[in-house]
Amino acid sequence: METVDLDDWPGREWGDEQLDVAYNVRRKAGPELFDRHMQRYRAESARAVDGLPGRPGIVYDEASGERLDVWGVEGTALRPAFVYLHGGYWVALSRHESSFMARALHERGVATVVPDYTLAPGATLEEIVRQVRASIAWVHRHGREHGLDPDRIVVGGSSAGGHLTGMTMVGGWQGPLGLPEDVVKAAMPFSGLFDIRPLTRVYVNQWVGLDVGRAAALSPALLPARRRCPAVIAVAEHDGAGFLEQSRRFQPHWNAGDLMVVPDRDHFDVVLDLADPGSAAFRALLALIGRSR
């Protein structure tokens, strides 16, 4: 593994106002556009799962009682599982706004799994990471009972969900859960946060409550990879400057990953391309799933 300079982190030399501009993508979008994006998440998710075969509301983690939805399973054949981790800076959104890709994937033989996790400040970020990893363990242990192939798990997520995706890509957590090191066969984080130390100086930290040491311990870019699964590291052309910088730095660190800068998209609508089978992002996800065989 390459040596990481712990004193070199994105935005370290920026002032607080610069960091807010770089990472406050809700402010960048403005209230009208932000609300429109959230309405699309809800509407497209509801439309995608309407009448779709699935098993919603399964408790995957007894300790927290958190649940997940399984969509797009059918018949007796096991389907590869795309586990999607929602964004919202760890403090907002849920599985109910996050299944917009389920129908398009179902039509191509892929199931979608969408977990909830306890939102901050109701849970620490360490606990949120634990829950997300528990959802992967659930798919591996119980997937067959629900039409999921436990040997073909691909993980993706947007923004904070991109960070959580990264925390499933790294090594070291699988063994204690009795999972194979390669339980995650491929990954596709969108607008991810891979070195979260800058967020200790951003408004979201009033809910997450990180110091620099804890942030470093929760940063995929600073953690051992052990096995580098194939990945597409996607980010929007019109994303926040901090998110663009995060993806551009993480791609060479994760040397099994390709960087995809999606033109004409912003932080919030880039991941909605997963609902469009004609988009480059959807094709890239299908290619990753194909490599999971």
Buried (B, 14 or more C-beta within 10 A) or exposed (E): EEEBEEEEBBBEEBEEEBBBBBBBBBEBBEEEBBEEBBEBBBEBBEBBBEEBBBBBEBEBBEEBEBBBBBBBBEEEEBBBBBBBBBBBBBBBBBBBBBBBBBBBBBEBEBBBBBBBBBBBEEBBBEBBBBBBBBBBBBBBBBBEEBBBBBBBBBBBBBBBBBBBBBBBBBBEBBEEBEBEEBBBBBBBBBBBBBBBBBBBBBBBBEBBEBEBEBBBBBBBBBBEBEBBBBBBBBBBEBBBBBBBBBBBBBBEBBEEBBBBBBEEBBBBBBBBBBBBBEBBBBEBBBBBBEEBE
